[in-house]
Amino acid sequence: METVCVLGAGSTRYGRLDESLVEMIANASADAIDDAGIVPGDIGAAYISNVFGIADKQVHLGPVIMSRLGIPEKPSLSIESACGSGSVSFREAYANVAAGFYDAVLVTGAEKVTHTTTAWTTTYFAYCSDFFYEGSAGASFPGLFASMARAYMTEYGATEEDFARVAVKNHENGLLNPKAHLRKKITVDDVLGSAVVASPLKLYDCCPFSDGASSAIVCNEKFAKEHGGKYVKVIGSGRGGSPSALQDRNHITTIDSTVSASKAAYKAAGITPKDVDFAEVHDCFTIAEVVNSEDLGFAKKGEGIGAAREGRTARNGDIPLNPSGGLKSKGHPIGATGVGQVVETYEQLTGAAGERGIKGAEIGLTHNFGATGASCAVHIFQSV
Ligand SMILES: CC(C)(COP(=O)(O)OP(=O)(O)OC[C@H]1O[C@@H](n2cnc3c(N)ncnc32)[C@H](O)[C@@H]1OP(=O)(O)O)[C@@H](O)C(=O)NCCC(=O)NCCS
């Protein structure tokens, strides 16, 4: 297998954007191509992740973007895997470069939903659940993650205040990220006093609906060296799955797809969770970050909440989680999120993260899942 690298990255701001879906993808892609110091013709193929292109009247995005980039003859693939689309797309890019099919490819994720109503978006997002058993019975994502939070509180004695600390920490990180959607300092009291969305989760326990696009150039090491820009190595890649409906799982405070994807990624990288310097994890709701910290091996089962309470997951803690602000503050344009995590990790490991940089970081991990964790991909990166 080829050694796979990320050579350049680019992203739009996340939030409520005026640009069309296609414009956002073209802008982020052009930024990543420029950042890599290459031209569109150097790209062998593209992987474009998106879930609700239909909301902006454009699906079959791959060929449209290749045409905008002036390389319509190059192959492309549009990928949908709910909120995990970006990481699954990155995995396809990784696998194709590792296998030697292409020297360099483009991976871009994007979403545009804020021009629709909350009711529309909530309903469409629910189509990503196991709709027959969950969405159609009224269980939208806030409700499903609220069930996880309630179970976790019962099993491990966590409190609503504990979850609130996760949101406060991620908003603090997001304040340092010029591209974050919700750049606002909040307190535990703000979280506890915000509107109840699905008890015990309140407004500030939830990620927002966001627009945005993120992009990365994935290539083999020979290509990276020849083009001379800063690059990082992808040293581990893992995928996993879980039953789609929560009711079909053996437990709802562990997400098996995260466990299996991360085990595969750690094995490929030849490292353990202790070797990871920071991680971008899928904190669509505060409970998700806590469960992820355990499933990724950063804390024992039931102890993730203690790690959050003690500040161990803060930027200056022993395992910083979501230095970008995470889905909670940076935002969650669902097709883009997994690629956005790669952009953050690339910036962290190449010294381009500015004030939010994790000092001395050499190994970063990205974790992104679809729906309540039915599909998942984990990647591990190392500075060069
Ligand atoms: C929580 C939620 C229902 C709020 O949506 P909403 O009621 O339509 O909120 P609005 O867009 O009308 O915004 C109202 C205000 O709250 C703020 N806001 C919206 N969502 C927010 C969030 N998640 N956290 C903090 N503030 C938020 C807005 O900025 C706005 O502030 P302003 O009045 O100062 O401008 C929605 O964000 C949500 O469902 N989030 C989860 C998305 C999801 O499930 N993603 C998939 C995960 S698997």
The ligand as an ORCA input file, in Angstrom:
! r2SCAN-3c Opt
* xyz 0 1
  C     -31.680     22.879     18.782
  C     -32.420     23.274     17.522
  C     -33.795     22.588     17.500
  C     -32.599     24.801     17.530
  O     -33.142     25.154     16.286
  P     -34.089     26.416     16.150
  O     -35.101     26.421     17.239
  O     -34.604     26.397     14.740
  O     -33.143     27.628     16.340
  P     -33.108     28.915     15.441
  O     -32.330     28.629     14.193
  O     -34.501     29.478     15.293
  O     -32.232     29.885     16.328
  C     -32.739     30.535     17.484
  C     -31.552     31.100     18.236
  O     -30.836     30.024     18.875
  C     -29.504     29.951     18.367
  N     -29.215     28.542     18.169
  C     -29.789     27.699     17.292
  N     -29.315     26.456     17.475
  C     -28.439     26.530     18.468
  C     -27.627     25.573     19.124
  N     -27.669     24.316     18.741
  N     -26.828     25.988     20.136
  C     -26.805     27.289     20.510
  N     -27.561     28.238     19.929
  C     -28.361     27.860     18.929
  C     -29.495     30.711     17.067
  O     -28.219     31.277     16.795
  C     -30.534     31.783     17.340
  O     -29.933     32.824     18.136
  P     -30.356     34.356     17.924
  O     -31.815     34.425     18.220
  O     -29.489     35.072     18.915
  O     -30.029     34.652     16.492
  C     -31.620     22.856     16.265
  O     -30.406     23.567     16.236
  C     -31.326     21.357     16.239
  O     -32.204     20.550     16.033
  N     -30.075     20.967     16.393
  C     -29.652     19.574     16.259
  C     -29.331     19.283     14.811
  C     -29.148     17.802     14.580
  O     -29.903     16.979     15.015
  N     -28.115     17.453     13.819
  C     -27.808     16.082     13.518
  C     -27.106     15.475     14.673
  S     -26.944     13.728     14.548
*
